[in-house]
Amino acid sequence: MSDPIIVVGAGLSALRTAESLRKNGYAGSIRVFGEEPHRPYNRPPLSKQALSEGIEAEALAFPLRASVADVEWELEAEVVACDLAAATVTTSDGRTHSMSGLVAASGIRPRRLPIPGPQTGRVLLRTIDDALHLREELASGRRLVILGSGFIGCEVAATARALGCEVDVVSLDSEPMIRPLGSDLGAGMRAHHEEHGVRFHLGRTITEFTGDARVTGALLDDGTHLEADLVLEAVGSVANTEWLEGNGLDLSNGVLTDEYLSIVDSPIPAVAVGDIARHPNALFPGEPMRIEHWNMPTEMGKRAGATLASMIAGESPTGKPFDALPSFWSDQYDVNLQSFGVPGSASSYELAEGTYDGDCIVEYHDATGLIGVIGVNRTTELMPYRKALLAREP
């Protein structure tokens, strides 16, 4: 019996790739290794419903289709090394596992800054266990300091205010969510938060956490001291690529793939999917991108499974290059943000409808034309934009 395909990472991209392998004729064994004790589950609710209402891990789990009922799941099993030339991976318990092909789906982890001070009371939000712990801490009247003003930070700020917490957001950026939204829409979203009592400290960072055994405050670089019962660190992410080091791969920002999601320079059949993959996208020519949007694991899994099934069979990948349209949404108070495309890569933007601090549609462009759109409470009106973006010439 041939060695299995090994999947490193047990998130949604792993599940969708396994399904695609079966759909594309691969009938061999598949083994999935995941660090968490949970099978694939839905992550977007972690900063919203899971915090505001509480939620069980089982309620977030994705159903397993019949086609992948025979997949072997090794949970709480961290892969720490990989030897592509020998076609093996090694887990933290010292075991070595042979493989016929590899799916790199190890995702990302929150970035942590080396800020001095007590560690207790500093929390992250990436996993269901993180969310359950944070939910226990967010009681009415508690003082929450959030380091970082991206989507995670802003969504948690909105949820925490609804729970009655005092919230301060500290960020080096000049406006919240500025990279995907731009400064004008970022300022409009800041106004929504400020109307709900969130205090922003922009252009600032934390130099030290105060307190003895537990954080009681945060000292900013301008000398301001913020009292805190809890600090959420939400300053971006790091791709989990360390286990792939030593194989001659480009790991400069995730793992580099070709247009079929095959890992560049791998000596064995190997693909990368999900947040770890830095890949070309035929809809948006240019430098390969690593995109952490909610729909990408499914889109990438479909393409990567087909690619890997062909390679295992000794054939070259067929069909069109990867060309999915990234999409994301965010709910903050009564504001729903919906996006299509890659607005964060735009060189310019313009207000198409409404006002930046109210309901609106913002178009994002580069030299090739429209590359993204964001609507605030305008989901239905975005459909023509979605159609236009999907029709871009590869």
C-alpha positions as CSV (number, residue, x, y, z in Angstrom):
1,M,0.0,0.0,0.0
2,S,1.4,3.4,-0.9
3,D,2.1,6.1,1.6
4,P,-0.7,8.5,2.4
5,I,-1.1,12.1,1.5
6,I,-0.3,14.1,4.6
7,V,-2.1,17.3,5.4
8,V,-0.4,19.6,7.9
9,G,-3.1,21.7,9.5
10,A,-6.7,20.7,10.4
11,G,-8.6,23.8,9.4
12,L,-11.2,24.5,6.7
13,S,-8.6,24.5,3.9
14,A,-7.4,21.1,4.9
15,L,-11.0,19.8,4.8
16,R,-11.8,21.3,1.4
17,T,-8.6,20.0,-0.1
18,A,-9.3,16.5,1.1
19,E,-12.8,16.7,-0.4
20,S,-11.3,17.9,-3.7
21,L,-8.8,15.0,-3.7
22,R,-11.6,12.5,-3.5
23,K,-13.7,14.4,-6.1
24,N,-10.7,14.3,-8.5
25,G,-10.1,10.6,-8.2
26,Y,-7.6,10.2,-5.5
27,A,-8.6,7.0,-3.6
28,G,-5.6,6.5,-1.4
29,S,-5.2,7.3,2.3
30,I,-5.2,10.8,3.7
31,R,-3.9,11.7,7.2
32,V,-4.5,15.1,8.7
33,F,-2.3,16.5,11.6
34,G,-3.7,19.4,13.6
35,E,-2.4,21.1,16.7
36,E,-5.8,21.9,18.2
37,P,-8.1,19.2,19.7
38,H,-10.9,20.2,17.3
39,R,-11.7,19.2,13.7
40,P,-12.3,22.0,11.2
41,Y,-14.6,24.8,12.5
42,N,-15.8,28.2,11.5
43,R,-13.5,31.0,12.7
44,P,-15.3,34.3,11.8
45,P,-17.8,34.0,14.7
46,L,-15.0,33.9,17.3
47,S,-14.8,37.7,17.4
48,K,-18.5,38.1,17.3
49,Q,-21.2,35.6,18.4
50,A,-18.8,33.4,20.4
51,L,-17.9,36.4,22.5
52,S,-21.3,38.1,22.7
53,E,-23.4,35.0,23.3
54,G,-21.0,32.1,24.0
55,I,-20.9,29.1,21.7
56,E,-19.8,25.5,21.9
57,A,-17.0,24.1,19.6
58,E,-19.5,21.6,18.2
59,A,-21.8,24.3,17.0
60,L,-18.9,25.8,14.9
61,A,-17.7,22.5,13.4
62,F,-18.0,21.9,9.7
63,P,-19.9,18.7,8.7
64,L,-17.8,15.9,7.3
65,R,-19.1,14.7,3.9
66,A,-19.3,11.0,3.1
67,S,-16.4,11.3,0.7
68,V,-13.9,12.1,3.5
69,A,-15.4,9.8,6.1
70,D,-12.2,7.6,5.9
71,V,-9.8,10.5,6.4
72,E,-7.6,9.9,9.5
73,W,-7.5,12.9,11.9
74,E,-4.5,13.1,14.3
75,L,-5.5,16.0,16.5
76,E,-3.3,17.6,19.1
77,A,-0.4,16.4,17.0
78,E,2.0,19.2,16.0
79,V,4.2,18.7,12.9
80,V,7.6,20.2,13.8
81,A,9.7,19.3,10.7
82,C,9.5,18.1,7.1
83,D,12.0,16.5,4.8
84,L,10.7,16.8,1.3
85,A,13.6,14.9,-0.3
86,A,12.9,12.0,2.0
87,A,9.1,12.5,1.8
88,T,8.6,12.6,5.6
89,V,7.2,14.8,8.3
90,T,8.1,14.6,12.0
91,T,5.7,15.3,14.9
92,S,6.5,16.7,18.3
93,D,6.4,13.3,19.9
94,G,9.4,12.3,17.7
95,R,7.5,10.1,15.3
96,T,8.4,10.2,11.6
97,H,5.7,9.7,9.0
98,S,6.2,8.9,5.3
99,M,4.0,10.4,2.6
100,S,3.4,10.3,-1.1
101,G,2.3,13.9,-1.2
102,L,1.9,17.0,1.0
103,V,-0.8,19.6,1.7
104,A,0.7,22.5,3.7
105,A,-2.4,24.0,5.5
106,S,-0.8,25.1,8.8
107,G,-2.3,28.6,8.6
108,I,-1.2,31.5,10.8
109,R,-0.9,32.5,14.4
110,P,-1.3,36.0,16.0
111,R,1.8,38.1,16.1
112,R,3.1,38.9,19.6
113,L,5.3,41.9,20.4
114,P,8.1,41.7,22.9
115,I,6.6,44.2,25.4
116,P,7.9,44.0,28.9
117,G,5.7,43.5,31.9
118,P,3.4,40.8,33.4
119,Q,2.1,38.1,31.0
120,T,-1.1,37.2,32.8
121,G,-4.0,39.2,31.4
122,R,-2.5,39.4,27.9
123,V,-4.7,37.4,25.5
124,L,-4.8,36.4,21.8
125,L,-7.8,35.5,19.6
126,R,-7.3,32.8,17.0
127,T,-8.8,29.6,18.3
128,I,-12.1,28.5,19.8
129,D,-10.3,28.0,23.1
130,D,-9.0,31.6,22.9
131,A,-12.6,32.8,22.3
132,L,-14.0,30.8,25.2
133,H,-11.3,32.2,27.6
134,L,-11.9,35.8,26.4
135,R,-15.7,35.4,26.8
136,E,-15.2,34.6,30.4
137,E,-13.1,37.7,30.9
138,L,-15.4,40.2,29.2
139,A,-17.7,41.2,32.0
140,S,-19.6,44.5,32.3
141,G,-17.4,47.2,33.7
142,R,-14.1,45.6,32.9
143,R,-11.4,47.6,31.2
144,L,-10.2,46.2,27.9
145,V,-7.2,47.5,26.1
146,I,-6.8,46.3,22.5
147,L,-3.4,46.6,20.8
148,G,-4.1,46.8,17.1
149,S,-6.9,48.3,15.0
150,G,-7.5,45.7,12.3
151,F,-10.6,43.7,11.9
152,I,-10.1,41.4,14.9
153,G,-9.4,44.3,17.2
154,C,-12.3,46.4,15.9
155,E,-14.8,43.5,16.0
156,V,-13.8,42.6,19.5
157,A,-14.1,46.3,20.5
158,A,-17.7,46.4,19.2
159,T,-18.6,43.1,21.0
160,A,-16.9,44.2,24.2
161,R,-18.8,47.5,24.3
162,A,-22.1,45.7,23.8
163,L,-21.1,43.6,26.9
164,G,-20.6,46.8,28.9
165,C,-16.7,46.8,28.9
166,E,-14.7,50.0,28.8
167,V,-12.5,49.8,25.6
168,D,-9.3,51.6,24.5
169,V,-7.7,50.8,21.1
170,V,-4.0,51.4,20.7
171,S,-2.6,51.4,17.1
172,L,0.4,52.7,15.2
173,D,-1.9,53.2,12.2
174,S,-3.5,56.6,11.6
175,E,-7.0,55.1,11.2
176,P,-8.5,51.7,12.1
177,M,-8.5,49.0,9.4
178,I,-6.6,51.4,7.1
179,R,-4.9,48.9,4.9
180,P,-8.0,47.3,3.4
181,L,-10.3,50.3,3.8
182,G,-8.2,53.3,3.1
183,S,-8.0,56.4,5.4
184,D,-11.4,57.9,4.6
185,L,-13.5,54.8,5.2
186,G,-11.2,54.0,8.1
187,A,-12.0,57.4,9.6
188,G,-15.7,56.8,9.0
189,M,-15.6,53.4,10.9
190,R,-13.7,55.1,13.7
191,A,-16.6,57.6,14.0
192,H,-19.0,54.6,14.5
193,H,-16.8,53.2,17.2
194,E,-16.4,56.5,19.0
195,E,-20.2,57.0,18.9
196,H,-20.4,53.8,20.9
197,G,-17.7,54.9,23.4
198,V,-14.5,53.3,22.1
199,R,-11.4,55.4,22.8
200,F,-8.7,55.4,20.1
201,H,-5.0,56.1,20.6
202,L,-3.7,56.2,17.0
203,G,-0.1,56.6,16.0
204,R,0.8,55.1,19.4
205,T,2.1,51.9,20.7
206,I,2.5,50.2,24.1
207,T,6.0,50.3,25.6
208,E,5.3,48.5,28.8
209,F,2.6,46.6,30.7
210,T,2.2,47.6,34.3
211,G,1.2,45.4,37.3
212,D,2.8,42.7,39.3
213,A,1.4,39.2,38.8
214,R,-1.2,40.4,36.3
215,V,-1.6,43.3,33.9
216,T,-3.3,46.3,35.5
217,G,-2.4,48.9,32.8
218,A,-0.5,49.8,29.7
219,L,2.0,52.6,29.3
220,L,2.0,54.2,25.8
221,D,5.0,55.7,24.0
222,D,3.7,59.3,24.7
223,G,3.6,58.6,28.4
224,T,-0.1,58.0,28.6
225,H,-1.1,55.3,31.1
226,L,-4.3,53.2,30.4
227,E,-5.8,51.2,33.2
228,A,-6.6,47.6,32.0
229,D,-8.1,44.4,33.4
230,L,-7.3,42.7,30.2
231,V,-5.2,43.3,27.0
232,L,-6.0,41.8,23.6
233,E,-3.0,41.7,21.3
234,A,-4.3,41.9,17.7
235,V,-1.4,43.2,15.7
236,G,-1.4,41.0,12.7
237,S,-0.4,37.4,12.0
238,V,2.6,35.2,11.2
239,A,2.5,32.3,8.8
240,N,3.3,28.9,10.4
241,T,6.1,27.9,8.1
242,E,8.9,27.0,10.5
243,W,8.2,23.2,10.0
244,L,9.1,23.6,6.3
245,E,12.5,25.2,6.8
246,G,15.5,23.5,5.4
247,N,13.9,22.4,2.2
248,G,15.0,25.2,-0.1
249,L,11.5,26.7,-0.4
250,D,10.6,30.4,-0.6
251,L,9.1,31.0,2.9
252,S,9.6,34.8,2.9
253,N,5.9,35.4,3.5
254,G,4.1,32.1,3.7
255,V,5.0,29.4,1.3
256,L,5.3,30.4,-2.4
257,T,3.2,28.4,-4.9
258,D,2.7,28.5,-8.7
259,E,-0.6,29.3,-10.4
260,Y,-2.0,25.8,-9.6
261,L,-1.1,26.1,-5.9
262,S,1.8,23.6,-6.3
263,I,4.6,24.5,-3.9
264,V,7.5,26.0,-5.9
265,D,10.7,23.9,-5.9
266,S,9.2,20.9,-4.0
267,P,10.8,17.6,-5.0
268,I,7.6,15.7,-4.3
269,P,3.9,16.5,-5.1
270,A,3.0,19.2,-2.7
271,V,0.5,22.1,-2.5
272,A,-0.2,24.9,-0.1
273,V,-3.6,26.2,0.8
274,G,-5.3,28.7,3.1
275,D,-3.6,31.5,5.0
276,I,-0.1,30.0,4.6
277,A,-0.1,30.1,0.8
278,R,1.5,33.0,-1.1
279,H,0.1,32.5,-4.6
280,P,-0.6,34.1,-7.9
281,N,-4.2,34.9,-8.8
282,A,-5.1,35.1,-12.5
283,L,-7.8,37.8,-11.8
284,F,-5.2,40.1,-10.3
285,P,-1.9,39.8,-12.1
286,G,1.2,40.9,-10.3
287,E,3.1,39.7,-7.3
288,P,1.9,36.5,-5.5
289,M,-0.3,37.4,-2.6
290,R,-1.2,35.8,0.8
291,I,-4.9,36.5,1.4
292,E,-6.6,35.8,4.8
293,H,-10.2,36.1,3.6
294,W,-13.0,33.8,4.7
295,N,-13.8,32.3,1.3
296,M,-10.2,31.6,0.2
297,P,-9.7,28.2,2.0
298,T,-12.7,26.8,0.1
299,E,-11.6,28.2,-3.2
300,M,-8.0,27.1,-2.8
301,G,-8.9,23.7,-1.5
302,K,-10.9,23.0,-4.7
303,R,-8.0,23.9,-6.9
304,A,-5.2,22.4,-4.8
305,G,-7.0,19.1,-4.5
306,A,-7.3,18.8,-8.2
307,T,-3.6,19.8,-8.7
308,L,-2.4,17.3,-6.1
309,A,-4.5,14.4,-7.5
310,S,-3.0,15.0,-10.9
311,M,0.5,15.1,-9.6
312,I,0.1,11.9,-7.5
313,A,-1.1,10.2,-10.7
314,G,2.1,11.4,-12.5
315,E,0.3,14.0,-14.6
316,S,0.7,17.8,-14.9
317,P,-2.1,19.9,-13.4
318,T,-4.8,20.7,-15.9
319,G,-7.6,23.3,-16.1
320,K,-7.4,27.0,-15.5
321,P,-4.9,28.6,-13.1
322,F,-6.2,29.7,-9.7
323,D,-8.4,32.7,-10.1
324,A,-10.8,33.1,-7.1
325,L,-12.4,36.4,-6.1
326,P,-11.5,37.2,-2.5
327,S,-14.4,38.2,-0.3
328,F,-14.8,39.2,3.3
329,W,-17.4,40.7,5.6
330,S,-17.3,42.3,9.1
331,D,-20.1,43.1,11.5
332,Q,-19.5,46.0,13.9
333,Y,-22.5,47.3,15.9
334,D,-25.2,47.9,13.2
335,V,-22.7,48.3,10.5
336,N,-22.0,45.5,8.0
337,L,-18.9,45.8,5.8
338,Q,-18.8,43.6,2.7
339,S,-15.9,43.4,0.3
340,F,-15.0,41.8,-3.0
341,G,-11.6,41.8,-4.6
342,V,-8.3,43.1,-3.2
343,P,-9.0,46.7,-2.0
344,G,-5.8,46.5,0.1
345,S,-3.7,46.4,-3.1
346,A,-5.3,49.5,-4.6
347,S,-3.3,52.6,-5.6
348,S,-6.4,54.8,-5.4
349,Y,-10.1,54.7,-4.3
350,E,-13.2,56.8,-4.7
351,L,-16.6,57.2,-3.0
352,A,-19.2,55.8,-5.4
353,E,-22.3,56.3,-3.2
354,G,-23.2,57.6,0.2
355,T,-20.8,59.1,2.8
356,Y,-17.8,57.6,4.4
357,D,-19.3,57.8,7.9
358,G,-22.6,56.3,6.8
359,D,-23.9,53.8,4.4
360,C,-21.7,53.8,1.3
361,I,-19.9,52.1,-1.6
362,V,-16.2,52.7,-2.2
363,E,-14.4,51.6,-5.4
364,Y,-10.7,50.6,-5.3
365,H,-8.5,50.8,-8.4
366,D,-5.0,50.2,-9.7
367,A,-3.4,50.6,-13.1
368,T,-5.5,47.7,-14.4
369,G,-8.8,49.2,-13.4
370,L,-11.3,48.2,-10.7
371,I,-9.7,45.7,-8.3
372,G,-12.0,45.9,-5.3
373,V,-15.1,47.3,-3.7
374,I,-16.4,47.7,-0.2
375,G,-20.0,48.4,0.8
376,V,-21.2,49.6,4.2
377,N,-24.8,48.3,4.6
378,R,-25.0,47.9,0.8
379,T,-24.6,44.2,0.3
380,T,-27.3,43.9,-2.4
381,E,-25.9,46.8,-4.5
382,L,-22.4,45.1,-4.6
383,M,-23.5,42.3,-6.8
384,P,-22.8,44.1,-10.1
385,Y,-19.3,44.9,-8.8
386,R,-18.8,41.2,-8.0
387,K,-19.8,40.3,-11.5
388,A,-17.5,42.9,-13.0
389,L,-14.5,41.7,-10.9
390,L,-15.1,38.1,-11.8
391,A,-15.1,39.1,-15.5
392,R,-11.7,40.6,-15.3
393,E,-9.4,39.3,-18.1
394,P,-6.8,36.9,-16.7
